[in-house]
């Protein structure tokens, strides 16, 4: 029997998500989100960038204090640049989680030639020194009982720096780092790139590191941005066609520029398609019934969510057109790819210009009034005529008001 592989979920909504303009939250909302993420069952919660400010330090520290002791709580991570003082600050911020074996320092360095020059200046030309610094600083964190994750920023656009990336990974693993995250930082990766596709590079690097460090177990991770709308696809390709056993993403797909891979989409993707793979069945341990609550929280406190957003959007389980509502009244899942209850939602019907008599009848009878089969069409047409300028739909209360008007008109006509 083929053994199923768990895919770990790293939630970076509090870090990458809040780097998105307009998405920042108050101190209290950061802490509240951390508890929701723990209930959702993410494996790693990237609580922020502790070295960014005293407030961010306190956010990370408080989350580590409150979440790490929970029996089923996630690992608490914090991102920092590969600079000694930032490493020190981040270790201090995560200190409450160390005793529980749930502290992860996540550090990074650009390997995209464009990013290296822009971010590192002349330092980018001294690759030997960079590799030495990577070893020294990661070992510093490992010696403090930190789990260390390293990200080569701009991995998907590394160009001629493949060998440099290999040397960096050797340095990371030699120093005790155990997670290597390969990001599509600029969201430009696509499978149609052929041999240049970053998942193929991941496979090559993973094979080399496994061969050279037979006594080490390295977890490969993927962090994709959505600039071409390919973040979900690229993340899943890294799992099903690559070495990744960790996916990074944000709730509602928020994040820098066009956002990150949507964590709730990743969860449902793995749930419905992961275990069906004969060669590499995979699963994640998230409790999908909590998706609506955490998605609504992000929509209310970070960035507005599109109504038609997959999985958790307001319209994702809401129907209006006559053909759809008629079928759903007979079978609630007729036009749903999964039961909305799995993500904490309920099927809803909104009466609009394309709704039919069955829909009107169902609402009227639900409210305890009569609408016979012989009149439901006339009732529906009366309602739509009354609200002719309401092309976006009406509430059930408004529908009932129109229904009473229809009844009053019918009585008046009979008396006339």
Steps between C-alpha positions, in 0.01 A plus 500: 500500500635844402562720801335841491723806536390789719536841341571765760327837475689817582264791551672830420189720516644693795831557322474503120129580523560812707774612261217559253406871494188564707501159670668586829315417823501621859698321769187333640384382157838339436459297816138415419602380155767274650235321706279455191795357306569257783135386489528456123788262560787658310833336576711815503386855573735769377414758764675793338834674455616542858794726415285749307395702806441473873129444434572217258744350750226505764245346263730207424596461866137503619391249237789274601389530865133428433504251212811286549376341828180377334517124457400513135631850435725571203871570485555875533729654241638845440673630190823698517776615271831318512652758733643424842300752700176394333581137577555591866175701519300223336634233735403719794150557360445126450651401836165394658456239226846345533412305816217330310714417197281730291730786405608552139729773375441568132775688324566582138748629247437595135643285222311661211779704333271804477406479866858431612631816342204709613497367857861418580701747293872423487456220757325298227832467318670319789321165482765322706440740788123463464524122530718532811259747657205271428670217687603718797165670551286190454720306741452782750125441491530120501724518808216683677271201433320670216362314202634691199340551161693662216352664191705589192297805398417509131572128458275471194708763323847389609640492144872421506503466881402132517844394627506790745162383634643149536791632705261701716291189569812306594590774745147509644484124555854482639407767754192306612221659298226248425249682277578646158228712346516571127287808425356631177556845645391700199211269405633441151549123493309277257530133411527600134851628574622145452841425652513851646188434710585540867344166603752321277776698669360395837513136398862536392602676821309258722668203333847652541451587867353156575800335337757714681331499844367148537476537877283815479127535445417822320146630450451685173245777495334717235384862521325632190367841406200546276600765247394280206226324696714185525585489871272205578609304193868563561468403867326175413750421227776535757320237711379254236788537254770627734650442846287746702337372819417848626282765336503865600204727444258756636131483582296658219816506290610839631865604489751710309374640165244248363525285812621156600362153448161485672538276802134395501523404133809292576315325783202403283724403209695259719181369659331417170791409274789414732403154612388393152856497369617140478873575488513769768179534705518805722287669765502793739367512855302826474147512640323641198177574689678801651580657162197731491574649842863583426424615144227733629744637759754585232231655280379718786835601648758485220375518141153474346429157350346474155144361514589238237823400679541117480422287805407773749353790300143609574385376160691171510191323639234750394274452196256718311422378147176307449653178365753480782261579783242254367758221502634599841151497651490130405865424577698760699831379356387491137709802407772475767836326452520436876266535795534860627461367854855363463630857519242628748260646243136438407333499159304820443259616230463862389198602297602699195401579141582146383319321782184298437167401651637207700742732677228752588270221612765350727569831675133581544418158643807514725345811655173313558287632216333336201617508139344234279659341197239667281601849609872480579599624154267801525627576850863487385431729205316748723794510741754551220287775344465673837875495549590555135785735593649258751716298264736386773232311691269559794471377858243247615329773701465712186366201308236444766397865487444465125311175558258678738452770238421228246240357738347844564474561126337160449244572772429842350446350157261238642296768677497715189 
